[in-house]
Amino acid sequence: MESYLLSLAAGMLIGVIYSVIKVRSPAPPLVALIGLLGMLIGAQAVPSLRQLLGF
């Protein structure tokens, strides 16, 4: 969990720096990031459901 928070903090810092120097971020649009989040949730849900259902 600590690595996730560190990664989030680093990304936010870079975002602030990009904003200050008026550089457009090379990150994908928000829609693509939401899709990636959905993929991660789905990938984590299957093992959890298998364990819960006893498969």
Helices and strands as residue ranges (DSSP letters): H 2-20, H 30-53
